[in-house]
Amino acid sequence: MTEEALNATIATVFMLVFAGVVSYYRIIGAPFFDLFFEFSLFYLPLALLLIYVGYLWKKSRKNSEPTREVNPPLKGQ
């Protein structure tokens, strides 16, 4: 895992915690923010971070797969 992927994963975990706390307060009836502001500040960045971490994970898996040579050299050459 690259440093970029690790940092993005840590940021995603923090955003999950923040969005979870804000969602909890909205569910119990004590919202901190207007719904649009809350969505723009917490849920949209969380969705973008999840997409970015998924992209980095897929990219790292693709780079770690062994590559095959298309035309391997012959033994006599």
C-alpha positions as CSV (number, residue, x, y, z in Angstrom):
1,M,0.0,0.0,0.0
2,T,1.4,3.3,-1.0
3,E,1.6,6.3,1.3
4,E,-1.1,8.1,-0.7
5,A,-3.5,5.2,-0.3
6,L,-2.7,5.0,3.4
7,N,-3.4,8.7,3.9
8,A,-6.6,8.5,1.9
9,T,-7.8,5.5,3.9
10,I,-7.1,7.3,7.2
11,A,-9.0,10.4,5.9
12,T,-11.9,8.2,4.9
13,V,-12.1,6.6,8.4
14,F,-12.2,10.1,10.0
15,M,-14.9,11.2,7.6
16,L,-16.9,8.0,8.4
17,V,-16.7,8.9,12.1
18,F,-17.7,12.5,11.6
19,A,-20.5,11.6,9.2
20,G,-21.7,8.9,11.6
21,V,-21.8,11.4,14.5
22,V,-23.7,14.0,12.5
23,S,-26.1,11.4,11.2
24,Y,-26.7,10.2,14.8
25,Y,-27.6,13.7,15.9
26,R,-29.9,14.2,13.0
27,I,-31.7,10.9,13.8
28,I,-32.2,11.7,17.4
29,G,-33.7,15.1,16.4
30,A,-30.9,17.5,17.3
31,P,-29.3,18.4,13.9
32,F,-26.3,20.8,14.0
33,F,-26.5,22.0,10.4
34,D,-29.0,22.6,7.7
35,L,-29.5,19.4,5.6
36,F,-27.9,20.9,2.5
37,F,-24.9,22.2,4.4
38,E,-24.6,18.9,6.2
39,F,-24.7,17.0,2.9
40,S,-22.1,19.3,1.3
41,L,-19.8,19.2,4.3
42,F,-19.9,15.6,5.3
43,Y,-21.6,13.1,3.0
44,L,-20.4,14.4,-0.4
45,P,-16.7,14.4,0.6
46,L,-17.1,11.0,2.2
47,A,-18.5,9.6,-1.0
48,L,-15.7,11.1,-3.0
49,L,-13.1,9.7,-0.6
50,L,-14.7,6.2,-0.8
51,I,-14.5,6.4,-4.6
52,Y,-10.9,7.6,-4.5
53,V,-9.8,4.8,-2.0
54,G,-11.5,2.2,-4.2
55,Y,-9.6,3.6,-7.2
56,L,-6.3,3.5,-5.4
57,W,-7.0,0.0,-4.2
58,K,-7.9,-1.3,-7.7
59,K,-4.8,0.5,-9.1
60,S,-2.5,-1.1,-6.5
61,R,-4.0,-4.6,-7.1
62,K,-3.5,-4.1,-10.9
63,N,0.2,-3.1,-10.4
64,S,0.9,-6.0,-8.1
65,E,-0.3,-8.7,-10.5
66,P,2.6,-10.5,-12.3
67,T,2.9,-9.6,-16.0
68,R,3.4,-12.2,-18.7
69,E,5.6,-11.7,-21.7
70,V,3.6,-11.7,-24.9
71,N,6.4,-13.4,-26.9
72,P,8.8,-15.1,-24.5
73,P,12.4,-15.5,-25.9
74,L,13.3,-18.9,-27.3
75,K,15.8,-21.1,-25.5
76,G,18.3,-21.1,-28.3
77,Q,18.5,-17.3,-28.5
